[in-house]
Amino acid sequence: MTYEEHLDEVTTLITEKYDVADQAAIKMVMRAQADDFFSGHDDNPAICTLDRAHLDAKAVYKKYK
């Protein structure tokens, strides 16, 4: 998946796994992105996988909830 698709998937997973409203999940992902949480993903799209999206969703939720 592309970098943008990965961010969308992480956002969706946060809403589904943690019962977070769409807008709140978007804000979490945007904050993580601003903190360069996803910088490696942009440099190496090969790590933009569904498995990694699950791990990233958990990490982003824990850090930015």
C-alpha positions as a Markdown table, in Angstrom:
| # | Residue | x | y | z |
|---|---|---|---|---|
| 1 | Met | 0.0 | 0.0 | 0.0 |
| 2 | Thr | 1.1 | 3.6 | -0.5 |
| 3 | Tyr | 2.1 | 5.9 | 2.4 |
| 4 | Glu | -1.2 | 7.7 | 2.2 |
| 5 | Glu | -3.1 | 4.4 | 2.2 |
| 6 | His | -1.1 | 3.3 | 5.2 |
| 7 | Leu | -2.1 | 6.4 | 7.1 |
| 8 | Asp | -5.8 | 5.9 | 6.2 |
| 9 | Glu | -5.5 | 2.2 | 7.4 |
| 10 | Val | -4.0 | 3.2 | 10.7 |
| 11 | Thr | -6.7 | 5.8 | 11.2 |
| 12 | Thr | -9.4 | 3.2 | 10.4 |
| 13 | Leu | -7.9 | 0.7 | 12.7 |
| 14 | Ile | -7.8 | 3.2 | 15.6 |
| 15 | Thr | -11.5 | 3.9 | 15.1 |
| 16 | Glu | -12.4 | 0.2 | 14.9 |
| 17 | Lys | -10.1 | -1.2 | 17.6 |
| 18 | Tyr | -10.4 | 1.5 | 20.2 |
| 19 | Asp | -13.9 | 2.9 | 19.6 |
| 20 | Val | -12.5 | 6.3 | 18.8 |
| 21 | Ala | -14.5 | 8.9 | 16.7 |
| 22 | Asp | -13.2 | 9.4 | 13.2 |
| 23 | Gln | -12.1 | 13.0 | 13.8 |
| 24 | Ala | -10.2 | 12.1 | 17.0 |
| 25 | Ala | -8.4 | 9.2 | 15.2 |
| 26 | Ile | -7.5 | 11.6 | 12.4 |
| 27 | Lys | -6.0 | 14.1 | 14.9 |
| 28 | Met | -4.0 | 11.3 | 16.5 |
| 29 | Val | -2.5 | 10.2 | 13.2 |
| 30 | Met | -1.8 | 13.8 | 12.2 |
| 31 | Arg | 0.0 | 14.5 | 15.5 |
| 32 | Ala | 2.0 | 11.3 | 15.0 |
| 33 | Gln | 2.9 | 12.4 | 11.5 |
| 34 | Ala | 3.9 | 15.8 | 12.7 |
| 35 | Asp | 6.2 | 14.1 | 15.3 |
| 36 | Asp | 7.8 | 12.2 | 12.4 |
| 37 | Phe | 6.4 | 8.8 | 13.7 |
| 38 | Phe | 5.8 | 7.8 | 10.1 |
| 39 | Ser | 9.0 | 9.2 | 8.6 |
| 40 | Gly | 10.5 | 5.8 | 7.9 |
| 41 | His | 7.3 | 4.7 | 6.1 |
| 42 | Asp | 7.6 | 7.6 | 3.6 |
| 43 | Asp | 11.2 | 6.7 | 2.9 |
| 44 | Asn | 10.5 | 2.9 | 2.6 |
| 45 | Pro | 7.0 | 2.1 | 1.3 |
| 46 | Ala | 7.8 | -1.6 | 1.7 |
| 47 | Ile | 7.0 | -1.3 | 5.4 |
| 48 | Cys | 3.5 | 0.0 | 4.6 |
| 49 | Thr | 1.8 | -3.3 | 5.2 |
| 50 | Leu | -1.4 | -4.3 | 6.9 |
| 51 | Asp | 0.5 | -6.0 | 9.7 |
| 52 | Arg | 2.5 | -2.8 | 10.3 |
| 53 | Ala | -0.6 | -0.8 | 10.2 |
| 54 | His | -2.0 | -2.8 | 13.2 |
| 55 | Leu | 1.3 | -2.2 | 15.1 |
| 56 | Asp | 1.3 | 1.5 | 14.2 |
| 57 | Ala | -2.4 | 1.9 | 15.2 |
| 58 | Lys | -1.6 | 0.5 | 18.6 |
| 59 | Ala | 1.5 | 2.6 | 19.1 |
| 60 | Val | -0.2 | 5.8 | 17.9 |
| 61 | Tyr | -3.3 | 5.2 | 20.1 |
| 62 | Lys | -1.2 | 4.6 | 23.2 |
| 63 | Lys | 1.0 | 7.7 | 22.7 |
| 64 | Tyr | -1.6 | 10.2 | 21.4 |
| 65 | Lys | -4.9 | 9.3 | 23.1 |
